[in-house]
Amino acid sequence: METTTPSQFDDIRPLLDSEVEETIAELIADPYFRRVAEPFIKPFSWEQFTATMGACKNKESFQRSIIYPVMKQLIGKTTSEMKGFGWEDADKVNGSLYISNHRDIVLDAAFLNILMFDKAMSTTEIAIGDNLLIYPWIEKLVRLNKSFLVKRGVSVRQMLQVSKHLSDYIHHTVTERSQSIWLAQREGRAKDSNDKTQVSLLKMLTLHNSTEPLATLRELRITPLAISYEIDPCDYLKAKEFQLKRDNPDYRKSGADDLENMVTGITGNKGRVHFRIGKNINKMLDYIPADTPKNEVVEKVATIIDNEIYRNYSFFPWNYLAYDMMSGERRYTEEYTREDVEAFDTYLNGQVSKIDIPNRDDAFLREKMVMMYGNVVRNKLLIP
């Protein structure tokens, strides 16, 4: 039975089960949704797919009958391995707030939920920026798939009110409904894989009861999660964005760019993919004195989350090689072979060749991609 969500959150919450059938009918009738979905559902016909979809009466059956098989097929096509670790640290009874590093716009949370499905755990609700809801069918689909909306394009005057509303929703969901949530540690992906939790994100989480920031964070049972992709299919798009911003400081990505990143991330080869759940941070919060000023509290908590993510990364040969290339050291030569060196060089050349921009700076683009693979090793070395 679905737990209730107060109507004050109607503007951001996922769909209620009572809204599922109507929304599915609208999606099936949307030609734009069909155009995007059809390639992913093969070998099933559109008629077979929509019959299965139309039989779904709630979000759980939609995830089980539609999202799960489509994602399993995608995992089979685009990864060589998909593994989850640290399940002993996942709270199977109470809701938790999973905060993770952010690599892929769509798949970070989607993959986590598939792994949870396989463990017979309840899937998480997913925070998604409303800037990504480029078409009406995307909003319907994500809210059907247990996503709630984070409002991005609001004025400075509205920001506090919107942030407090979001904070209240997250606290209600985790503590009152015992429903876990996935949240990226920062707005947007870390383009250079230098993963840092945004202090402003933690400030938002404390707005629910800003007089007691430590107690407010503690009740969310924050559990850091490390996501490791052996290959990032969007690495060349991220490098391209670095050069465009370098050459024109006013450059801003368009909706079409976001869509290209989403499609490339979903369909591209990712090699091995690991998700590792870290320790709930509440015991570590006990070491922060109760009289610590709020700004210091959120900074200390950000560091705790970062270190737990760094501790739980998985490394692959290209990560060690990229670190040695970045640092000029030969620290990890035992971790990769000559074949790995040649394969990485060939891969980087191929990715750079996909970038079509004026004054393409090949050396700069390669350097940025090397950082994407090497920074994770550098960050782990920074743990005290």
C-alpha positions as CSV (number, residue, x, y, z in Angstrom):
1,M,0.0,0.0,0.0
2,E,1.4,3.4,-1.0
3,T,2.2,5.7,1.9
4,T,0.6,9.1,1.7
5,T,2.4,12.3,0.6
6,P,0.8,15.6,1.7
7,S,-0.7,17.6,-1.2
8,Q,1.7,20.5,-0.4
9,F,4.3,18.4,-2.4
10,D,2.1,17.9,-5.5
11,D,4.4,20.2,-7.6
12,I,7.5,18.0,-7.1
13,R,6.6,14.5,-5.9
14,P,6.6,11.4,-8.1
15,L,3.2,10.2,-9.4
16,L,0.8,8.6,-7.0
17,D,-0.3,5.1,-7.8
18,S,-3.7,6.5,-8.5
19,E,-2.3,8.6,-11.3
20,V,-0.3,5.8,-13.0
21,E,-2.9,4.4,-15.4
22,E,-3.9,7.8,-16.9
23,T,-0.2,8.8,-17.3
24,I,0.7,5.6,-19.0
25,A,-2.3,6.1,-21.5
26,E,-0.9,9.6,-22.2
27,L,2.6,8.3,-22.8
28,I,1.4,5.5,-25.1
29,A,-0.5,8.1,-27.2
30,D,2.6,10.4,-27.4
31,P,4.4,10.0,-30.8
32,Y,7.6,11.6,-29.4
33,F,7.7,9.0,-26.6
34,R,7.2,6.2,-29.2
35,R,10.0,7.5,-31.4
36,V,12.5,7.4,-28.5
37,A,11.2,4.2,-26.8
38,E,10.9,1.9,-29.9
39,P,14.6,1.3,-30.5
40,F,15.1,0.3,-26.8
41,I,12.3,-2.3,-26.7
42,K,13.4,-4.6,-29.5
43,P,12.8,-7.5,-30.0
44,F,9.3,-6.7,-28.7
45,S,6.9,-4.9,-31.0
46,W,5.3,-1.6,-30.1
47,E,2.0,-3.4,-29.6
48,Q,3.5,-6.0,-27.3
49,F,5.3,-3.2,-25.3
50,T,2.2,-1.0,-24.9
51,A,0.0,-3.9,-23.9
52,T,2.5,-4.7,-21.1
53,M,2.7,-1.0,-20.2
54,G,-1.0,-0.6,-20.2
55,A,-1.4,-3.5,-17.7
56,C,0.7,-1.6,-15.0
57,K,-1.5,-0.3,-12.2
58,N,1.1,1.3,-10.0
59,K,4.7,2.5,-10.0
60,E,6.1,-0.7,-8.6
61,S,4.5,-2.8,-11.4
62,F,5.7,-0.3,-14.0
63,Q,9.3,-0.6,-12.7
64,R,9.1,-4.4,-12.6
65,S,7.4,-4.9,-16.0
66,I,8.9,-2.1,-18.0
67,I,11.9,-0.4,-16.5
68,Y,13.6,-3.5,-15.2
69,P,13.6,-5.6,-18.4
70,V,14.6,-2.6,-20.6
71,M,17.4,-1.7,-18.2
72,K,18.6,-5.3,-18.0
73,Q,18.8,-5.4,-21.7
74,L,20.7,-2.1,-21.8
75,I,23.1,-3.4,-19.1
76,G,23.8,-6.5,-21.2
77,K,24.5,-4.4,-24.3
78,T,26.6,-1.5,-22.8
79,T,28.5,-3.0,-19.8
80,S,30.8,-5.9,-19.4
81,E,30.0,-6.2,-15.7
82,M,27.5,-4.6,-13.3
83,K,28.1,-5.2,-9.6
84,G,26.9,-3.8,-6.3
85,F,28.9,-4.0,-3.1
86,G,28.3,-3.0,0.6
87,W,24.7,-4.3,0.9
88,E,25.4,-5.2,4.5
89,D,25.6,-1.4,5.1
90,A,22.2,-0.7,3.5
91,D,19.3,-0.2,5.9
92,K,16.6,-2.6,4.7
93,V,14.0,-1.3,7.2
94,N,14.3,2.5,7.5
95,G,14.6,5.0,4.7
96,S,18.0,6.3,3.9
97,L,19.4,9.2,1.9
98,Y,22.0,7.8,-0.5
99,I,24.4,10.6,-1.6
100,S,26.7,9.6,-4.5
101,N,29.2,11.0,-6.9
102,H,27.6,11.8,-10.2
103,R,28.8,10.4,-13.6
104,D,25.8,9.9,-15.8
105,I,22.7,12.1,-16.0
106,V,20.2,9.2,-16.3
107,L,22.0,6.0,-15.4
108,D,23.5,6.6,-11.9
109,A,20.2,6.2,-10.1
110,A,18.7,3.8,-12.7
111,F,21.5,1.3,-12.3
112,L,21.3,1.6,-8.5
113,N,17.6,0.8,-8.6
114,I,18.2,-2.3,-10.8
115,L,20.8,-3.6,-8.3
116,M,18.3,-3.0,-5.5
117,F,15.6,-4.8,-7.4
118,D,17.9,-7.8,-7.7
119,K,18.4,-7.7,-3.9
120,A,14.6,-7.6,-3.4
121,M,15.0,-4.1,-1.8
122,S,12.6,-1.2,-2.3
123,T,13.9,1.1,-5.0
124,T,14.9,4.7,-4.2
125,E,13.1,7.8,-5.2
126,I,15.4,9.9,-7.5
127,A,16.1,13.6,-7.4
128,I,16.1,15.1,-11.0
129,G,16.6,18.7,-12.0
130,D,13.6,20.1,-13.9
131,N,16.1,21.5,-16.5
132,L,16.4,18.0,-17.9
133,L,12.6,17.7,-18.5
134,I,13.0,19.0,-22.1
135,Y,9.8,17.3,-23.3
136,P,6.5,16.6,-21.5
137,W,6.9,12.9,-22.0
138,I,10.2,13.0,-20.1
139,E,8.5,14.5,-17.0
140,K,5.8,11.9,-17.2
141,L,8.2,9.0,-17.5
142,V,10.5,10.1,-14.7
143,R,7.7,10.8,-12.3
144,L,6.3,7.3,-13.1
145,N,9.7,5.9,-12.3
146,K,9.7,7.4,-8.7
147,S,11.6,10.7,-9.5
148,F,10.8,13.9,-7.8
149,L,11.7,17.3,-9.2
150,V,14.4,19.8,-8.1
151,K,13.5,23.2,-9.4
152,R,16.5,24.9,-10.9
153,G,15.6,28.0,-12.9
154,V,14.1,30.1,-10.1
155,S,15.0,33.6,-9.0
156,V,17.3,34.4,-6.1
157,R,14.2,35.6,-4.2
158,Q,12.4,32.3,-4.7
159,M,15.4,30.1,-4.1
160,L,15.1,29.9,-0.3
161,Q,11.4,29.0,-0.4
162,V,12.0,26.4,-3.1
163,S,15.0,24.9,-1.2
164,K,13.0,24.8,2.1
165,H,10.1,23.0,0.2
166,L,12.5,20.4,-1.2
167,S,14.2,19.9,2.2
168,D,10.7,19.3,3.8
169,Y,9.9,16.8,1.1
170,I,13.1,14.9,1.5
171,H,12.7,14.7,5.3
172,H,9.1,13.7,5.0
173,T,9.9,10.9,2.5
174,V,12.9,9.4,4.4
175,T,11.5,9.8,8.0
176,E,7.7,9.6,7.7
177,R,7.4,7.3,4.7
178,S,10.6,5.2,5.3
179,Q,11.3,5.6,1.6
180,S,14.9,5.9,0.5
181,I,16.1,8.6,-1.8
182,W,19.0,8.9,-4.2
183,L,20.6,12.4,-4.5
184,A,23.7,13.4,-6.4
185,Q,26.4,15.1,-4.2
186,R,26.3,18.2,-6.5
187,E,24.2,19.9,-9.1
188,G,25.4,18.5,-12.5
189,R,28.1,15.9,-13.0
190,A,31.7,16.4,-11.9
191,K,33.0,16.9,-15.4
192,D,36.6,16.1,-14.3
193,S,35.7,13.4,-11.8
194,N,36.9,15.5,-9.0
195,D,34.0,14.5,-6.8
196,K,33.1,17.1,-4.1
197,T,29.9,17.3,-2.1
198,Q,28.3,20.8,-2.6
199,V,28.0,22.5,0.8
200,S,24.9,24.3,-0.6
201,L,23.3,20.9,-1.0
202,L,23.8,20.1,2.7
203,K,22.6,23.5,3.7
204,M,19.4,22.8,1.7
205,L,19.0,19.5,3.7
206,T,19.2,21.4,7.0
207,L,16.5,24.0,6.1
208,H,13.8,21.6,7.3
209,N,15.0,22.5,10.8
210,S,17.8,25.0,10.5
211,T,18.1,25.6,14.3
212,E,19.5,22.1,14.8
213,P,21.6,21.3,11.6
214,L,23.3,18.2,13.1
215,A,20.1,16.6,14.3
216,T,18.4,17.4,11.1
217,L,21.1,15.7,9.0
218,R,21.3,12.8,11.4
219,E,17.6,11.9,11.0
220,L,18.2,11.4,7.2
221,R,20.5,8.5,7.8
222,I,22.9,9.7,5.1
223,T,24.7,6.9,3.4
224,P,27.4,7.8,0.9
225,L,27.6,5.7,-2.3
226,A,30.5,5.4,-4.7
227,I,29.8,4.9,-8.4
228,S,32.7,3.7,-10.7
229,Y,32.4,3.4,-14.5
230,E,35.4,1.8,-16.2
231,I,34.7,3.9,-19.3
232,D,32.7,7.1,-19.4
233,P,31.0,7.3,-22.9
234,C,30.4,11.0,-22.3
235,D,34.1,11.8,-21.6
236,Y,34.6,13.5,-25.0
237,L,31.5,15.6,-24.6
238,K,32.7,16.7,-21.1
239,A,36.1,17.5,-22.6
240,K,34.5,19.5,-25.4
241,E,32.5,21.5,-22.9
242,F,35.8,22.3,-21.1
243,Q,37.3,23.7,-24.2
244,L,34.1,25.7,-25.2
245,K,34.1,27.2,-21.7
246,R,37.8,28.0,-21.9
247,D,37.4,29.7,-25.2
248,N,34.2,31.5,-24.3
249,P,33.6,32.0,-20.6
250,D,29.9,32.8,-21.3
251,Y,29.3,29.4,-23.0
252,R,26.2,27.6,-21.7
253,K,25.0,24.1,-22.6
254,S,21.7,24.0,-24.5
255,G,18.8,21.6,-24.0
256,A,20.0,19.8,-27.2
257,D,23.4,19.3,-25.5
258,D,21.8,17.8,-22.4
259,L,19.8,15.4,-24.7
260,E,23.0,14.4,-26.5
261,N,24.7,13.7,-23.2
262,M,21.7,11.6,-22.0
263,V,21.6,9.5,-25.2
264,T,25.4,9.1,-25.4
265,G,25.5,8.1,-21.7
266,I,22.7,5.6,-22.1
267,T,23.8,3.9,-25.3
268,G,27.6,4.1,-25.0
269,N,30.0,1.4,-23.8
270,K,30.7,1.6,-20.1
271,G,32.9,-1.4,-19.5
272,R,32.7,-2.6,-15.9
273,V,30.4,-0.6,-13.6
274,H,30.6,-0.9,-9.7
275,F,28.3,0.6,-7.1
276,R,29.6,0.4,-3.5
277,I,27.5,1.5,-0.5
278,G,29.5,3.1,2.2
279,K,28.8,3.4,6.0
280,N,25.9,5.5,7.3
281,I,27.6,8.7,8.5
282,N,25.7,9.1,11.8
283,K,28.4,7.6,14.0
284,M,30.9,10.1,12.4
285,L,28.5,13.0,13.1
286,D,28.9,12.2,16.8
287,Y,32.4,13.6,16.7
288,I,31.2,17.0,15.6
289,P,30.5,19.1,18.8
290,A,26.9,20.2,19.2
291,D,27.9,23.9,19.4
292,T,29.7,23.9,16.1
293,P,28.5,26.8,13.9
294,K,26.2,25.8,11.1
295,N,28.6,26.7,8.3
296,E,31.3,24.6,9.9
297,V,28.9,21.7,10.4
298,V,28.0,21.4,6.7
299,E,31.6,21.8,5.7
300,K,32.7,19.0,8.0
301,V,29.8,16.8,6.8
302,A,30.7,17.4,3.2
303,T,34.2,16.1,4.0
304,I,32.9,13.1,5.8
305,I,30.7,12.2,2.7
306,D,33.6,12.8,0.3
307,N,36.1,10.6,2.1
308,E,33.5,7.8,2.4
309,I,32.9,8.0,-1.4
310,Y,36.7,8.1,-2.1
311,R,37.2,5.1,0.2
312,N,34.7,3.1,-1.8
313,Y,35.7,3.8,-5.4
314,S,36.6,0.8,-7.6
315,F,39.7,1.4,-9.8
316,F,40.4,-0.2,-13.2
317,P,43.8,-0.2,-15.1
318,W,43.0,3.1,-17.0
319,N,42.5,4.9,-13.7
320,Y,45.9,4.0,-12.4
321,L,47.5,4.7,-15.8
322,A,45.8,8.1,-16.0
323,Y,47.0,9.0,-12.5
324,D,50.6,8.2,-13.5
325,M,50.2,10.3,-16.7
326,M,48.7,13.3,-14.7
327,S,51.2,13.2,-11.9
328,G,54.3,12.3,-13.9
329,E,54.9,9.5,-11.4
330,R,55.4,5.8,-12.0
331,R,53.5,4.9,-8.8
332,Y,51.1,2.3,-10.2
333,T,53.0,0.6,-13.0
334,E,52.1,-2.8,-11.4
335,E,48.4,-2.1,-12.1
336,Y,48.5,-1.8,-15.9
337,T,50.2,-3.4,-18.8
338,R,51.8,-2.2,-22.0
339,E,48.6,-3.3,-23.8
340,D,46.6,-1.1,-21.4
341,V,48.8,1.9,-22.3
342,E,48.3,1.3,-26.0
343,A,44.6,0.7,-25.7
344,F,44.1,4.0,-23.6
345,D,46.1,6.0,-26.2
346,T,44.1,4.6,-29.1
347,Y,40.9,5.2,-27.1
348,L,41.7,8.9,-26.3
349,N,42.6,9.5,-30.0
350,G,39.3,8.1,-31.1
351,Q,37.3,10.1,-28.6
352,V,39.1,13.4,-29.5
353,S,38.4,12.7,-33.2
354,K,34.6,12.8,-32.4
355,I,34.8,16.4,-31.2
356,D,33.9,18.8,-34.0
357,I,34.5,22.4,-32.7
358,P,36.4,25.4,-34.1
359,N,40.2,25.5,-33.1
360,R,40.0,22.0,-31.6
361,D,42.8,21.8,-29.1
362,D,43.8,18.1,-29.1
363,A,46.4,18.3,-26.4
364,F,44.0,20.1,-24.0
365,L,41.1,17.7,-24.7
366,R,43.4,14.7,-24.1
367,E,44.6,16.2,-20.8
368,K,41.0,16.8,-19.7
369,M,40.0,13.2,-20.4
370,V,43.1,11.8,-18.7
371,M,42.0,13.9,-15.6
372,M,38.6,12.3,-15.7
373,Y,40.1,8.8,-15.3
374,G,43.0,9.8,-12.9
375,N,41.3,12.2,-10.4
376,V,39.5,9.4,-8.7
377,V,42.9,7.8,-7.7
378,R,44.2,11.2,-6.7
379,N,41.2,11.8,-4.4
380,K,41.5,8.5,-2.7
381,L,45.2,9.3,-1.9
382,L,43.9,12.5,-0.2
383,I,42.0,10.6,2.5
384,P,43.7,11.4,5.9
